[in-house]
Amino acid sequence: MRVGVPKEIKTHEYRVGLTPGAAREYVAAGHTVLVETKAGAGIGADDEAYRRAGAVAVETAAEIFAQADMVVKVKEPQPSEWVRLREEQILFTYLHLAPDPDQTRGLLASGCTAIAYETVTDAKGGLPLLAPMSEVAGRLSIEAAGAALKRSAGGRGLLLGGVPGVQPARVVVIGGGVVGTHAARMAVGLGAEVTVLDRSIPRLRELDEQFAGRVRTRFSTLETLEQEVFSADVVIGAVLVPGASAPKLVTRAMLRHMRRGSVIVDVAIDQGGCFETSRATTHADPTYEVDGVVHYCVANMPGAVPLTSSYALTNATLPFGLELANKGLRAVVDNRHLREGVNIHRGRLTNKAVADSLGLPFAPAEETVAV
């Protein structure tokens, strides 16, 4: 199979779909890897590094899309990219379609098979291709909050961990999954006072044991959510409904009761965000203020640390990508976990959560994908 890796074009996105080491694995398995010139510049991998791995350097993205049987990316295709996709082609990347009807329509029109990293599953019911970026984003969320809390950035002028004799910041994490756990770990490590809200009692027990009492855990209800958000200096939105739009848990009305200069970091923004006032921002202009509350809603947070993120991501995607390269769509038929990743196939929407979020017809992948 011809596997194509275009350079990412989203604003301040420096990650790459395949590292040189991952490209070498595809080549060793008998595949041709086409990498756009300078695609790896953001991780310090020049074209020669890919050539040494056995890949072919290609001058333009247009050539990649025209020649590749499978396109491997990091971020969802931008408008100039989805028009280049075609029938019989596989797209393997993050998609986050639920809050993005334009991209959904573009991919449906292309006739390609679009497989989303964020909905591929594993035997334990987890999301193995989302997890590494969730780990990175969870940790970065606390760094972002610390920067936004500075008075010069519009925040309260508060140090997350405080100093002896001065109370630290109160950090509230909504959601106890991968993002929330890593956010809590970073915040606790810096000395902040941390509370995690979740609706799973077993998960709250696990967190209580994991952090040995250093993190407060509370069952999430409307009452407890309001109590914690109103008294917080930082609120991390870490809620995930796989494939679907994130629920709006913090309303505009609630912001009026929050501390002036407090900070919201919405890690769920890729799925539309879990705060009513969230809108996607970029690394170039990451924050804005609503009712005195600073919002940080960068939609590709791990792109800020592309070296760490690219290697963590390709470590996770490589086995699935190789299976697709080796078998083509037969891999989707044979592997139910990959099948869960199929969001669009030849003009049909095959992920129910996305279809429900957008109000579009749904066609199960097991019925539509045939070899």
C-alpha positions as CSV (number, residue, x, y, z in Angstrom):
1,M,0.0,0.0,0.0
2,R,1.1,3.6,-0.6
3,V,0.9,5.5,2.7
4,G,0.9,9.3,2.5
5,V,1.9,11.7,5.3
6,P,1.0,15.4,4.4
7,K,2.3,18.3,6.4
8,E,-0.2,19.5,9.0
9,I,-1.7,22.9,8.1
10,K,-3.8,23.8,11.1
11,T,-2.7,26.9,12.9
12,H,0.4,26.2,15.0
13,E,0.1,22.5,14.5
14,Y,3.6,21.0,14.6
15,R,2.9,17.3,15.0
16,V,3.3,14.8,12.2
17,G,1.3,11.7,11.3
18,L,4.3,9.3,11.2
19,T,7.7,9.8,12.8
20,P,10.7,8.5,10.9
21,G,10.8,5.4,13.0
22,A,7.2,4.7,12.3
23,A,7.7,5.2,8.6
24,R,10.5,2.7,8.7
25,E,8.1,0.1,10.2
26,Y,5.7,0.6,7.2
27,V,8.6,0.3,4.7
28,A,9.9,-2.9,6.5
29,A,6.4,-4.4,6.1
30,G,6.6,-3.8,2.3
31,H,4.7,-0.6,1.9
32,T,5.6,2.7,0.2
33,V,5.6,5.7,2.5
34,L,5.2,9.2,0.9
35,V,6.1,12.1,3.2
36,E,5.5,15.7,2.2
37,T,8.6,17.9,2.3
38,K,9.2,19.4,5.8
39,A,6.3,17.5,7.3
40,G,8.5,16.5,10.2
41,A,10.1,19.9,10.8
42,G,8.1,20.5,13.9
43,I,9.7,17.5,15.6
44,G,13.2,18.1,14.3
45,A,12.9,15.4,11.6
46,D,14.2,16.6,8.3
47,D,13.5,15.0,4.9
48,E,16.8,13.2,5.0
49,A,15.6,11.4,8.2
50,Y,12.6,10.1,6.4
51,R,14.7,9.1,3.4
52,R,17.0,7.1,5.7
53,A,13.9,5.3,7.0
54,G,13.1,4.3,3.4
55,A,10.3,6.9,2.8
56,V,10.0,9.0,-0.3
57,A,10.0,12.8,0.1
58,V,7.2,14.4,-2.0
59,E,7.1,18.2,-2.8
60,T,3.4,18.9,-2.3
61,A,0.3,17.8,-0.4
62,A,-1.6,17.6,-3.7
63,E,0.8,14.8,-4.7
64,I,0.3,13.0,-1.4
65,F,-3.5,13.0,-1.7
66,A,-3.3,12.0,-5.4
67,Q,-1.0,9.1,-5.0
68,A,-1.7,7.6,-1.5
69,D,-4.0,4.7,-0.8
70,M,-4.1,5.7,2.9
71,V,-3.5,9.2,4.3
72,V,-2.2,9.3,7.8
73,K,-2.5,12.6,9.6
74,V,-2.9,14.0,13.1
75,K,-5.6,16.7,12.9
76,E,-8.9,16.6,11.1
77,P,-8.6,17.5,7.4
78,Q,-9.0,21.2,6.6
79,P,-11.2,22.3,3.7
80,S,-8.3,22.4,1.2
81,E,-7.6,18.8,2.2
82,W,-11.0,17.1,2.3
83,V,-11.7,18.2,-1.3
84,R,-8.6,16.2,-2.3
85,L,-9.8,12.9,-0.8
86,R,-11.4,10.4,-3.1
87,E,-13.3,7.1,-3.2
88,E,-11.3,4.0,-2.3
89,Q,-9.0,6.1,-0.2
90,I,-8.6,5.6,3.6
91,L,-8.1,8.6,5.9
92,F,-6.6,7.7,9.3
93,T,-6.5,10.6,11.7
94,Y,-8.4,12.5,14.5
95,L,-11.8,13.7,13.1
96,H,-14.0,15.1,15.9
97,L,-17.0,15.3,13.6
98,A,-19.8,15.8,16.1
99,P,-19.3,19.6,16.4
100,D,-18.1,20.0,12.7
101,P,-20.9,19.6,10.2
102,D,-18.9,21.2,7.4
103,Q,-16.1,18.7,7.7
104,T,-18.6,15.9,7.9
105,R,-20.3,17.0,4.7
106,G,-16.9,17.3,3.0
107,L,-15.9,13.8,3.9
108,L,-19.2,12.3,2.9
109,A,-18.9,14.0,-0.5
110,S,-15.4,12.7,-1.0
111,G,-16.4,9.0,-0.9
112,C,-13.4,8.1,1.3
113,T,-13.4,5.8,4.3
114,A,-12.5,8.0,7.3
115,I,-11.3,6.3,10.4
116,A,-11.1,8.4,13.5
117,Y,-8.4,7.8,16.1
118,E,-10.8,9.0,18.9
119,T,-13.4,6.3,18.3
120,V,-11.1,3.2,17.8
121,T,-11.6,1.0,20.9
122,D,-9.6,-1.8,22.7
123,A,-10.6,-5.0,24.4
124,K,-11.0,-3.2,27.7
125,G,-13.5,-0.7,26.3
126,G,-10.9,2.1,26.3
127,L,-9.9,4.5,23.5
128,P,-6.2,3.6,22.9
129,L,-5.6,6.2,20.2
130,L,-7.2,9.0,22.1
131,A,-5.5,8.2,25.4
132,P,-1.9,9.4,24.7
133,M,-3.1,12.9,23.6
134,S,-5.5,13.0,26.5
135,E,-2.6,12.4,28.8
136,V,-0.6,15.2,27.2
137,A,-3.6,17.6,27.1
138,G,-4.5,16.9,30.7
139,R,-1.0,17.8,31.8
140,L,-0.8,20.8,29.6
141,S,-4.2,22.1,30.9
142,I,-2.6,22.9,34.3
143,E,0.4,24.7,32.6
144,A,-2.1,26.7,30.6
145,A,-4.2,27.5,33.7
146,G,-1.1,28.6,35.6
147,A,-0.2,31.0,32.8
148,A,-3.7,32.3,32.5
149,L,-4.0,33.0,36.2
150,K,-1.3,35.6,36.0
151,R,-2.6,39.1,36.3
152,S,-0.9,40.2,33.1
153,A,-3.0,37.5,31.3
154,G,-6.3,38.7,32.9
155,G,-6.3,36.2,35.7
156,R,-6.5,36.6,39.5
157,G,-2.8,37.0,39.9
158,L,-2.6,33.7,41.8
159,L,0.2,31.1,42.0
160,L,-1.2,27.6,41.6
161,G,0.7,26.1,44.4
162,G,0.8,29.2,46.6
163,V,3.8,29.7,49.0
164,P,4.2,29.0,52.7
165,G,1.5,31.0,54.6
166,V,-0.6,31.7,51.5
167,Q,-3.4,29.5,50.3
168,P,-2.9,27.7,46.9
169,A,-5.3,27.9,44.0
170,R,-8.4,25.7,44.1
171,V,-8.5,23.5,41.0
172,V,-11.7,21.7,40.0
173,V,-11.6,19.0,37.4
174,I,-14.8,18.0,35.8
175,G,-14.4,14.4,34.7
176,G,-12.2,11.7,36.1
177,G,-11.1,10.0,32.9
178,V,-7.6,10.1,31.3
179,V,-7.6,13.9,30.9
180,G,-8.9,14.6,34.4
181,T,-6.5,12.2,36.0
182,H,-3.5,13.7,34.4
183,A,-4.7,17.2,35.1
184,A,-5.2,16.3,38.8
185,R,-1.7,14.7,38.9
186,M,-0.1,17.9,37.6
187,A,-2.1,20.2,39.8
188,V,-1.4,18.2,43.0
189,G,2.3,18.0,42.1
190,L,2.4,21.8,41.9
191,G,0.7,22.1,45.4
192,A,-2.8,23.2,44.3
193,E,-5.9,22.2,46.2
194,V,-7.7,19.7,43.8
195,T,-11.2,18.4,43.5
196,V,-12.4,15.9,40.9
197,L,-16.0,15.6,39.9
198,D,-17.4,12.5,38.2
199,R,-20.6,10.5,38.0
200,S,-19.0,7.1,38.4
201,I,-18.6,6.0,42.1
202,P,-16.1,3.2,41.1
203,R,-14.0,5.8,39.3
204,L,-14.0,8.1,42.3
205,R,-12.9,5.2,44.5
206,E,-10.0,4.5,42.1
207,L,-9.0,8.2,42.2
208,D,-9.2,8.3,45.9
209,E,-6.9,5.3,46.2
210,Q,-4.6,6.5,43.5
211,F,-4.0,9.9,45.1
212,A,-4.1,8.6,48.6
213,G,-6.4,11.4,49.8
214,R,-4.4,14.2,48.2
215,V,-7.3,14.9,45.8
216,R,-10.9,15.5,47.0
217,T,-13.5,13.5,45.0
218,R,-17.2,14.4,44.7
219,F,-20.1,12.8,42.9
220,S,-21.2,15.2,40.2
221,T,-24.7,16.6,40.6
222,L,-26.0,20.0,39.7
223,E,-25.6,21.1,43.3
224,T,-22.0,19.8,43.8
225,L,-21.0,21.2,40.3
226,E,-22.2,24.7,41.3
227,Q,-20.6,24.5,44.7
228,E,-17.2,23.6,43.3
229,V,-17.3,25.8,40.2
230,F,-18.3,28.9,42.1
231,S,-15.4,28.6,44.6
232,A,-12.8,27.5,42.1
233,D,-9.8,29.5,40.8
234,V,-9.4,27.0,37.9
235,V,-12.0,24.7,36.3
236,I,-10.7,22.0,33.9
237,G,-13.3,20.6,31.5
238,A,-12.4,17.0,31.0
239,V,-15.7,15.4,30.0
240,L,-15.9,12.9,27.1
241,V,-18.8,11.2,25.4
242,P,-17.0,9.1,22.7
243,G,-17.8,10.4,19.3
244,A,-20.6,12.7,20.4
245,S,-20.7,16.4,21.3
246,A,-19.6,17.2,24.8
247,P,-22.5,18.1,27.2
248,K,-22.6,21.8,28.3
249,L,-22.2,21.4,32.0
250,V,-21.3,25.0,32.9
251,T,-23.8,27.6,31.7
252,R,-23.3,31.3,30.9
253,A,-25.5,32.1,33.9
254,M,-23.1,30.2,36.2
255,L,-20.1,32.4,35.1
256,R,-21.7,35.3,37.0
257,H,-21.1,33.5,40.3
258,M,-17.5,32.5,39.6
259,R,-14.5,34.4,40.9
260,R,-13.4,37.3,38.8
261,G,-10.1,36.4,37.1
262,S,-10.7,32.7,37.5
263,V,-9.8,30.4,34.6
264,I,-11.6,27.9,32.5
265,V,-9.6,25.4,30.5
266,D,-11.9,23.4,28.1
267,V,-10.0,20.3,27.0
268,A,-13.3,19.0,25.5
269,I,-13.3,21.8,22.9
270,D,-12.5,19.3,20.1
271,Q,-15.9,17.8,20.8
272,G,-17.6,21.2,21.0
273,G,-16.6,22.0,24.6
274,C,-18.4,21.4,28.0
275,F,-18.8,25.1,28.9
276,E,-21.7,27.0,27.2
277,T,-19.4,30.0,26.6
278,S,-16.5,27.9,25.0
279,R,-15.4,28.6,21.4
280,A,-12.3,27.1,19.8
281,T,-9.1,29.2,20.0
282,T,-5.6,28.7,18.7
283,H,-2.1,28.7,20.1
284,A,-1.6,32.1,18.5
285,D,-4.5,33.6,20.4
286,P,-5.4,31.1,23.1
287,T,-7.6,33.0,25.6
288,Y,-10.6,35.3,25.8
289,E,-12.8,36.6,28.6
290,V,-16.5,36.2,29.3
291,D,-18.0,37.9,32.4
292,G,-14.6,38.3,34.0
293,V,-13.7,34.6,33.5
294,V,-10.7,33.8,31.4
295,H,-11.3,31.0,28.8
296,Y,-8.5,28.8,27.4
297,C,-10.0,26.7,24.6
298,V,-7.2,25.7,22.2
299,A,-8.4,22.9,20.0
300,N,-5.1,21.2,19.5
301,M,-3.3,21.6,22.8
302,P,-0.8,18.7,22.3
303,G,0.4,20.5,19.2
304,A,2.4,22.8,21.5
305,V,4.7,19.9,22.4
306,P,4.9,18.1,19.1
307,L,8.0,16.1,19.9
308,T,6.4,14.4,22.8
309,S,3.0,14.2,21.2
310,S,4.1,12.8,17.8
311,Y,6.0,10.0,19.3
312,A,3.3,9.2,21.9
313,L,0.7,9.2,19.2
314,T,2.5,7.1,16.6
315,N,3.4,4.5,19.3
316,A,-0.3,4.0,19.8
317,T,-1.5,4.3,16.1
318,L,1.3,2.1,14.5
319,P,-0.2,-1.4,15.1
320,F,-3.6,-0.2,13.8
321,G,-2.1,1.6,10.8
322,L,0.0,-1.4,9.9
323,E,-3.0,-3.6,10.0
324,L,-4.9,-1.2,7.6
325,A,-1.8,-1.1,5.3
326,N,-1.5,-4.9,5.3
327,K,-5.1,-5.8,4.8
328,G,-6.9,-2.6,3.5
329,L,-10.5,-2.5,4.5
330,R,-10.4,-6.2,5.3
331,A,-8.8,-5.0,8.6
332,V,-12.0,-3.2,9.5
333,V,-14.0,-6.3,8.8
334,D,-11.7,-8.5,10.8
335,N,-11.0,-6.1,13.7
336,R,-14.1,-4.8,15.6
337,H,-12.0,-2.3,17.4
338,L,-10.9,-0.7,14.1
339,R,-14.4,-1.0,12.9
340,E,-15.5,1.3,15.8
341,G,-13.2,3.9,14.4
342,V,-14.9,4.0,11.0
343,N,-17.0,7.3,11.1
344,I,-17.6,7.6,7.3
345,H,-17.6,5.1,4.5
346,R,-18.2,5.9,0.9
347,G,-20.7,8.6,1.5
348,R,-22.4,7.1,4.6
349,L,-22.1,8.2,8.2
350,T,-21.2,5.1,10.2
351,N,-20.8,6.4,13.8
352,K,-24.1,6.7,15.7
353,A,-23.0,9.3,18.2
354,V,-21.9,11.6,15.4
355,A,-25.1,10.9,13.4
356,D,-27.2,11.7,16.4
357,S,-25.2,14.9,17.2
358,L,-25.6,16.2,13.7
359,G,-29.1,14.9,13.0
360,L,-28.0,12.9,10.0
361,P,-28.8,9.3,8.8
362,F,-26.8,6.5,10.4
363,A,-25.6,3.4,8.6
364,P,-23.8,0.8,10.8
365,A,-20.2,0.1,9.7
366,E,-20.7,-3.7,10.0
367,E,-23.4,-3.5,7.4
368,T,-21.8,-0.9,5.1
369,V,-18.1,-1.9,5.0
370,A,-17.6,-4.9,2.7
371,V,-14.5,-6.3,1.0
